Amino acid sequence: MGDPGDPGDNAEHLLALIDRGLDRSVRLAGLILADRAEAEDAVQEAAIRAWRSAESLRRQEDAQAWLDRILVNICRDRLRRRARIRFVELVEEPAGPVVRDPFRDALDRDEMLCALDTLDADQRVVVVLHYWADLTLAAIAERTGWPVGTVKSRLHQALERLRRRLAEAAALEVLAR
């Protein structure tokens, strides 16, 4: 066994952490990206990046936050790219049975999750990390690289936007009756 700072120790620790937290990571990325396939791709990319830079992990106790930060940054990049690039469906009729995306299905059924679509990428990340991953504002700041004040501000803005969206949805529901 090498010394505590040995990159091999970090790599082994990371492999175990990635393996144990795979479902959690896919759910986290899925809530941020609202797409299971893209979430799985993001988790795979995060695992590869973490593996390649295992030697930069200073303390094994910080590994989960470090992995989360890599994953969150990948998700934020994908959300930004998605806002700039529009994909056009080339096939009009599916060749086989249509397989529904469980993240998209959950978003479509749940009013609160649907309201997440009104948030920008950074606000969505903060809301998911705070309310789904149950992280403190300081832990979110650690994972995003933002000051705590920025996290607070983005969370406040996100909650205001969600309140407005949910109030509008409730008003439309009353009008529809």
KETI-686970 format. One record per residue (C-alpha): x, y, z; residue in three letters. Coordinates in steps of 0.02 Angstrom, whole numbers, plus 50000, padded with zeros to 5 digits. Layout:
N
XYZALA/...
end
This chain:
177
500005000050000MET/500695017249953GLY/500715033250052ASP/499055042450082PRO/499385054549940GLY/499755040749815ASP/498745043549653PRO/498425024749647GLY/497525025749815ASP/496475040149750ASN/496035030449592ALA/495495015149692GLU/494485025949811HIS/493665034849664LEU/493205018449579LEU/492345012349736ALA/491465029049761LEU/490875029749581ILE/490245011949591ASP/489295014749754ARG/488565031349698GLY/488125027249519LEU/486225027349543ASP/486315043549643ARG/487385051749509SER/486205046449369VAL/484705053049466ARG/485595069449504LEU/486105071949323ALA/484375066349266GLY/483515079449372LEU/484685092949309ILE/484615087749126LEU/482845080249120ALA/483435066549004ASP/484005049149058ARG/485135045448909ALA/485995062248925GLU/486145059649114ALA/486975042849088GLU/488185050748963ASP/488575064749085ALA/488935052449226VAL/490065042249112GLN/490995057949058GLU/491165063249241ALA/491865046249289ALA/493145046949148ILE/493675064649193ARG/493815060049377ALA/494835044549336TRP/496015054249224ARG/496305067649355SER/496285056749511ALA/497995063349562GLU/497265080949582SER/496135074949724LEU/497015081349880ARG/496005072450015ARG/494965056749995GLN/493675063850117GLU/493275077149985ASP/493025064449845ALA/491115064949840GLN/491055083949829ALA/492445083449699TRP/491485070649594LEU/489875080449613ASP/490755096149555ARG/491385087449398ILE/489645080549362LEU/488765097149396VAL/489965106349281ASN/489665093649143ILE/487775095549166CYS/487905114549162ARG/488925113649002ASP/487635102148923ARG/486195113748974LEU/487095128748899ARG/487475119148740ARG/485665113548732ARG/485095131748740ALA/486215136148591ARG/485925120748485ILE/484225115048428ARG/484035097048375PHE/482835092648235VAL/482035075448232GLU/482425067548064LEU/481335052148082VAL/479475055648087GLU/478875038148129GLU/479815027548257PRO/480425011048183ALA/479975000848337GLY/479075002948500PRO/479275020048579VAL/480295019348738VAL/479835033548856ARG/481175042548954ASP/480795040349141PRO/481505057549184PHE/480445065949050ARG/478915056149108ASP/479175061849287ALA/479405079849230LEU/477825079049126ASP/476785072049270ARG/477435082649412ASP/476975101049412GLU/478465106149517MET/479695096549411LEU/478885103849255CYS/479165121149329ALA/481035117249338LEU/481045119349148ASP/480755137949173THR/482405139849265LEU/484075143949186ASP/485475131149202ALA/486275138549358ASP/484625140649450GLN/484115122849407ARG/485765116049473VAL/485565125449638VAL/483765119649664VAL/484165101449625VAL/485705101349736LEU/484805109949880HIS/483125101149878TYR/483485084349798TRP/485285081049854ALA/484885089650020ASP/486505099650018LEU/486835115250120THR/487195131550032LEU/489035129650080ALA/489095112150006ALA/488285118649845ILE/489585132549838ALA/490955119549856GLU/490235109149713ARG/489925123749595THR/491425134549636GLY/490305149449670TRP/490325160349826PRO/488965156149953VAL/488155173149919GLY/487985168649735THR/487185151949781VAL/485945160949897LYS/485525173549761SER/485255160249628ARG/484185149849746LEU/483135165149790HIS/482905169649606GLN/482465151749564ALA/481175150449703LEU/480375166849648GLU/480265160549469ARG/479545143949527LEU/478245152749635ARG/477695163449487ARG/477615148349372ARG/476615137949495LEU/475435152549530ALA/475155154649343GLU/474815136049323ALA/473575136349468ALA/472685151449393ALA/472555142749224LEU/471865127249308GLU/470515137449394VAL/470055145949230LEU/469935129149143ALA/468615122849264ARG/
end
